[in-house]
Amino acid sequence: MNASTMLELQRPSPAVARVFLNRPDVRNAFNETTIAELTAVFADLARDADLRVVVLGGHGKAFCAGADLAWMRAMADYTWEQNRADAQALADMLWTIYSCPVPVVGRIHGDCYAGGVGLASVCDVLIAADAASFCLSEAKLGLLPATIGPYVVRALGEQASRRYFVTAERFGAVQAQALGFVHAVCALDELDAKVDELVATIVANGPMAVRACKRLVQDVAHREIDAALREDTARRIADIRASAEGREGVQSFLNKRKPTWLTD
C-alpha cells in the first residue's frame, strides 16, 4: 500500500505496520514533504487500536542520509522565521514518532546521517546491518543537531553525544551497539529476518501491556525515585493487574494455556 511518493506504508497484518522512506535515488534524504508525510502517517497509526508494532526503514541503499540537498539550497535563502517554522515541523515529526503508543523498530542499513540519526533515535529498538554507518555531520556544515538533539542524547547517551556532536565523525554499527544506541547487529541479508523475529516477539506479548511498558520507560527515565514516582508506579501495576488483559495473562500462565490475544 503506497502512502505517498515519499513513503511506502505496508500493513501485513492489523497488528503490524511497516513504514519505508521511499526516495532511494537520494538515499532517502528528507525534505519538507517527507517530514509532513511522516507526521501524518504516524499520527494515523497512533489512532489505530489494533496496531501492536511499527517498523521504520528505508528502501534502496540507505536508511536516511539526512536533509535533501535541494531542500538545503532552498533553506539558504530562508528568513529567520522561515527557518524556525521549518525546524518546528521537523520537531513535531520527531515527537509524533517518539510518542507513537506502540513500539517503533528501526531497520537501519547503509547511511544513517544527521537527521537520519534523529529518526533512528526516536525508535524504541534499533536493528542495524553490520555495514551501516552513522554520522552527526551538522558541525561540518557550520550547523548543529539541535532539533534532533534531545532524542539523540537520550538514545546515544550524553558522553558519546559530547564526542560525536562536536567531531562529526562517522561510526559503524558495531561501535553504535557498544555505545548502547543499536540493540542488535547482523549481516544485511539477515536484517529482515532479524526484524521479523523481533516483531513476532513483541506481538506475542499483551497488547495493552506493551503500550504501557513503552510509556513507563518514557515517563520514569531520569526521574528522581521519590514518593510521587513510587506512588505512580504502584498505581500503574494495580491498574494493569485489575484489567481484563492483566487477569487473562496471569490466568493463562497459571493454567498453562495461551492467552486470548494469541488465540483470537
N, C-alpha and C positions, 0 to 999 in steps of 0.2 A: 504494500500500500504506500503510495507516494504522498507525503505530507506537503511537499513543495519541490521546487527545483534545487533548493539548498540542502534539504534534509530528506531522508527516507525513514518513514515510520513503518515498522513491521509489528504485527500482533500475532505471533504463532499460537497464542492461546489467550484466553481472557486474563490469566494471571501474569503474563509476561509481555513486556513491550521492549522493542529494540529501536533505538534512535541512532541513525547514522548521519554524520556530516557527509554531504554528497557533492563535494567540489574537488574531485581528485586532481583536476588539471592545475589547481593552485594549492595542492597539498592540504586541502580543507581549511585554508585560511578563511577567517570570517570577516564579514562586513556588517553594516547596519541591518541589512535584510536577514542575514543569518541570525543575528542577535534577536531580532524581533520574532523570527520564526521559532527559535529555540524557546524563547519566553512563552509563546503561545502554546506550543506543543506540550511543554512541561506543566503549564497551568491547566491544560485539559486533562493530562494524565493524573494530576493531583486530585481531580474530582472523581476519578474512576474507582468506585468501591471494590471492584473485582480485582484490581491490579495488586500484585504482590512484589514485583521487582522490575526495574528498568535497566537495560544495558545501553550504555552510551559509547559509540565507537565512530570510526571514520572509514569511508571507502577509499580505495587506492593505496598509495604507498606510505601515507602518513596519517596519524591521528588528527593533529591540528598544528599548523605551522605558525599560528598567531594571527596577526592582523593582515588583511589583504593589502597588497601594495597600492592598488588603485584607490582604495579607501584611505590609506595613509597619505597619498598625494593630495586627495581632496581635503583632508584634515589640515594640511599645511596652510590652507587659506581660511580656516575657521576662526571666528572671533572667540574670545574667552567664553562667552555664554554658550556658543555652539559647541565648544569643546566640553563644557560642563554637562550640557544636555546629552551629548553623545556618551560621555563616560557614565552618566546616570543610567542610561539604557543598558549598558554593559553590567553595571552594578545590580540592576533589577533582574537581569537574566541570570546572573550567578546566584542570586538569592532564591530565585524561583526553582532552580535545580537543587540547590543546597537544602531547601525546605520542603522538597518533594516528600510526601509522607511515607513512601516506601523506599527501600534501599536502591541506590543507583550504583551499578557496577561499571567501572570504566574499563574498556577494552583498548589498551594502548599499544600502538605499534608505530614504527618509523619515527618521524619527528614529532615531538611534543614541546613546542616552544612558546614562550611569552604567554599570551592569552590562552594558549593550549594547556599550559601548566595550570592556569586558573581553572579551566574546565575540568581537568583531572582532579584538582584539589576539592571541588565541590561534590565529587563522587564519594561514596561510602567505602567501596572496596576497589582496589586497582589491581588488574592483572595485566602484565606487560610482556611483550615479546622480548627476548634477550638482546635483540639488536636495537631496541627503542633508545632514543636519545632525548634528553631533557635539557632545556636551557631557559633561564630567565634572562633574556637578552636585552631588556629595555635599556640598561645603562649604556650599552654600546651605541645607542641612538640618542643619548642625552636625555633619556626619559626614565621613568621609574614604574615598577609594577604596583601602582597604588590601589587600583580598583580590585585587583585580584589578591592584593597583599593579605588581607585578613584571613582568607581561606588558605592561601599558600603557607603562611606562618603556622596555622593550626595543623595542616596536613604534613608539611615537611619538617616542622619543628623550628623553634626560634634560633638555635645555634647554627643549623645548616642554612637557614634563611639569611643570617648575618653574612655568611660567606657568599652564597650564590646570587643574592641581590646585588652585591657590590662588584663581584668579579665577572658576572655574566658568563661564567664558564659552562661548558657542556658537561653533563654527567650521564652515565649509562644506567640501564635498568638494574644491574647488579648493585651499583652504588645507591640507587634510589631505594632498593629493597633494604640495604644495610642501614639506611637512614630512617627506615620505617615508613617511607612515603608509599612505596609499592608493596603489596601484600604477597604477590606470587610472580615468579618469572618463569617463562617457558619458551621453547622454540616457537617460531612464528607459525609453523604448520600444526602446532598443538594448541594454539591460542583459543580457537573457537571451542574446542573440546573442554579446555580448562574453564572457560567462561560458562559453558553449558553445565558443567559439573557444579559450579558454584551456584548458578541459578536454581538448579534442581534442589540443592541443599537448602536454600532459602525458602523455596516454595513448599518444601516438606514441613516447615515449621508453622506454628499457629499464625494465621494472617494478622490478627489484631495484635498478637504478642510481638511480631516482628516490627510493626509500626511503632508500638510502644517502646520497644528496645532502641530503635533508631532515635526517637525523641528523647529518651532517657539520657543517652550519651551526649546529645547536644545540650541538654539542659543542665547536666551536672558537671560537665568538663570545666575545670578551672574554678569551680565554685568552692568557697570555704565550707568545710564539713561542720556546719553549725546546727543549732536546734531546728531552724527553719528547714534546712535541707533534710535532716533526719526525719522530720515530720512529713515532709513532702514525699520522700521515698517510701515511707511506711504506708502512706495513703495510696500510693500507686500500686504497691503489691497487693494491698487489701482490695482495691478496685478490680484488679485483674483476676485475683483468686475467686472473687464473687461473681465474675462474669460468666456467661454461658460457655465461652471458649475456654476459659480457665478451668471450669468444672469438668468440661468434656476432656480436656487434655490430661488432667490428673486421673480421672476415672478410666480413660483408655489405657494409661500407663499401668495403673493398678490391676486392671483386668486383662492386661497383655493383649490388647487389640489395637488396631489402627484408629486414630482419631477421625472424626467425621470429615474434617477438611481434606483428608487423604482418600476418602471413600465416596464423597459426593460426586 
